[in-house]
Amino acid sequence: VACARCHDHKLEAVSQRDYYALAAILTEPRWTTRVVDAPGKNDAALARLKALRREIRQELAALWSDSSELQAVKLQKWASSNRQLLENAEPSDIAYPLGRLLSEARWSLPAELRASANETDLTIQPDQSILARGDPPHADSYVVKFASDPGTVKLLKLEALLGIHHSGLMKQVSGELIKAVVELRSVKSKDEIAEIEKAVDIAEKMHTTAMKLAQPGIYEREIAGRIEGISLSHGNPVSFPVILSIDGQTLHNHYHGNLLKPGRIMVTDAGSETDLHYASDITRSVPVGGKFGEEQKDIYNIVLKSLEKSVMSIKPGIPYRDIHLKAASVIAGGLKELGIMKGNIDEAVTDGAHALFFPHGLGHMLGLDVHDMEDLGEDFVGYDDEIKRSDQFGLAFLRLGKRLQENFVLTVEPGIYFIPALIDKWKSDKVLTEYINYDKLEAYRNFGGIRIEDDVLVTATGSRVLGPRIPKTVEDIEETMSLP
């Protein structure tokens, strides 16, 4: 937090607004190189900051490697207990690791905070780096130089062309133009569908390779690197940074430093791009060592059933929100059979009790981008005048809710996650105790998570899973993992 406050200002309070203000600074300039100007520096302060460098890095490295809690929760705890350290921190010590934490934590912030912290001026330098100047709330001005990325450069060129500050550009967009582009790109042609299937072909090789490598004693990074190499060997980059972790309770976990151990589930969410930039997005969850335990098998088969019923429910004219809720009902019903949930399942889903275990949406559009067109505005792509986004936890994160049309291509990706920090919060706040058996749930708190995802085409009469058959039943996964 001292990065934004230029060393000399105490952290008087820890608030989500502070975190998002810093995230807005750090998420884009994540390759911070140096502070060009920071008021209040002096030799004694610099000497003190350098002495603390190693301690700060060790603290944050340990924090990042522990994925047992929501990123935002652990960041708050760490900041609260390390105020003295933060007061004396040098920006280069904390900018990248803290930015990495914050970028993962963004999804857990209230929507009203996401539009804050835009009081930043950005200019392109002759060397194509970016210079950021700003006045964060309750802080001195800062000037930070960081490496540029194409998105930021485009933003600043628009700022120069239109004479509108980059923070206000989104207020000037043409809703009619966006809707027209979304309508055009949502319905895929035969050639586009064929391109997406090419990307799924590559993903199949990536995922079956990951399955065979998921053995005790292997580091996650070895497998993540191998499957990214498969994508590149076909001439194409991955369609998004590989998600591969035995800490599957962190929904989008890009940390790959864990050593695989028996008894854990490895979640791999990865896809490739074709030469024409069409994407695939597939997830498989497999047992380290090749054999599911009984408890793992129980949870896995609930998720698989939810996936299969969802795919069978897809057809033109059906709101995808309804299919999401059916998937949630299958998950809640399965957890009730295990004694983890209780009560009336329909009422439990209506009240959002399933979201403790399934806190994200069932899927999203797929095409030229893995979250197709969402840079135009997620609600333009996934919602319309008839179906509006919910504000209920879990359902609010459904990216696609509107009625389906023939030749839409979308993902179907149900999951069950046991997130210790979220379990503890709901339990302490006595949330929906009529539907959740918190005592039974304790036995699963270190389980991790399971997600299964396919890429699906909406046909005239139903749906079709795209690409080759990628192992996803318990039996098929175990058989594939037994192969050399």
C-alpha positions, 0 to 999 in steps of 0.5 A: 500500500506504501507503493501508492502512498510514497513511503511516508504515509501511515496506513490508517485503515484497511479498506476494499477501496484502498485495495482497488485503488492500488489494483487499478495502478498495479494491474496494468503497470505490473512490469514496474521498473522504477519510481521516477519521482516520489516526494519525501525520499531521503538517504536514511529512508532509502537505507531503511527501505533496502534493509527491509527488501528481503523481508517483504519479498519473503512475506509476499512469496509465502502469502502467494504460495498459500492458496487456502484463502480468498486472495482478497481475504489473505491480503487484508489479513497480511496488510493489517498485521504488517503495517510497520513493514508497509509503512517503510516499503519501497515500491519496487519491493511490492509492486509486482507481487502485490499487483499479482495478488490484487488482480486475482482478488478483483472478482471479490470486490463489490461492483460499486468499487470497480469504477473507482481509482481512475484519477491517473494520467498516462502518457506514451514515452519515446521508448514506448514505455508508459508514464503514470501520474496520479493522485490517489485518495489520501496520498501524495502524487506518484509518477511511475514508469512501466512497460507498455502493452498494446491495450494501454497504447490503444487506449492512449491513442484514443485519448489523443485522437478524441481529446477525452481522458482515458478514464472517461472513454467508456462513457462515450461508447456507442451502445448501438454499435456494440449491440450490432457487433455482438449480434454479428459475432454471436452467431458463428458460421460453418467456417468459424465453428470449424476453426474452433474445433481445430482449437479444441483438437489442440486442447485435447492433446494438451489435456491428455498430456496433462493427465498422464503427467499428473503423478506425485513428485512432479511440480505443477509448472512442469506440466503447465509448461509442457502443455503450453509447449504443445499449443506453441508447437502447433504454431499457436499460443494458448488462448489464455494463461494456463490455469493448473493447480492442486489448489482447485478451490482458487477458481483461476489459479495461475500459481504453478509452484506446488509439488503434486502429492497423492490424494489431491485433485489437479484442475487444468483449465487450458485452451489454444488458438488457431492461426485465425485466432479462434479459441478453445477453453477446456477444463479437466480435473484429475486425481494425482497418481491416477486413481480417484478416492471414494470421496473424490469420486462422489464429488466428481460425479456430481459435477459430471452429472451437472455438466451432462444435464446442462449440455442436454438442456441446451437448445435455441430459445432457452435462457442460459440463466435457466440452464445455469440454475438447473446445473446448480440444482443438480449440484445442490441435490448431489451435495444433499445426498452426501449430507453437506446440504439439506432442506428443499433443494429448489428453495436452496437454489432460489436463495443462493445456498449452492453458491457456497460451492458453485460461486461462478457462472455456468459459462460464456460465449466462445469465439475470437476470444476465449471470453468472446466480445467481453471487451465490448462489455460483458452485459452487452454480450450476455444479457439483453432487455429481457434478461438482466444480470442478477445481483445475488452472490454466485448468480451475479457472476454468470457471464451469459444469461440471455436466450440461446440461438442456433450457432452460438458457441459457448462453454459449459463449466460447472464446478464444486469448490470447498473454499476455507475462507468462504466457508468460515465466513458463511459459518460465522455469519450463520448464512443459510444454515437451513440449507447447509450442514456446516458440521458435515462440511468440515470434513471437506474443507481441505478437499480443493475443487473440481471443475469440468468444462466443454465447448458446446455448439447450439444446434437447430434442435439441441447441442453438440460438444465440439472437437474430439472426445476428451476423457471426462468420466472417472473410468476414462480418466483413470484409463488415460492416466495409466497410459505411458 
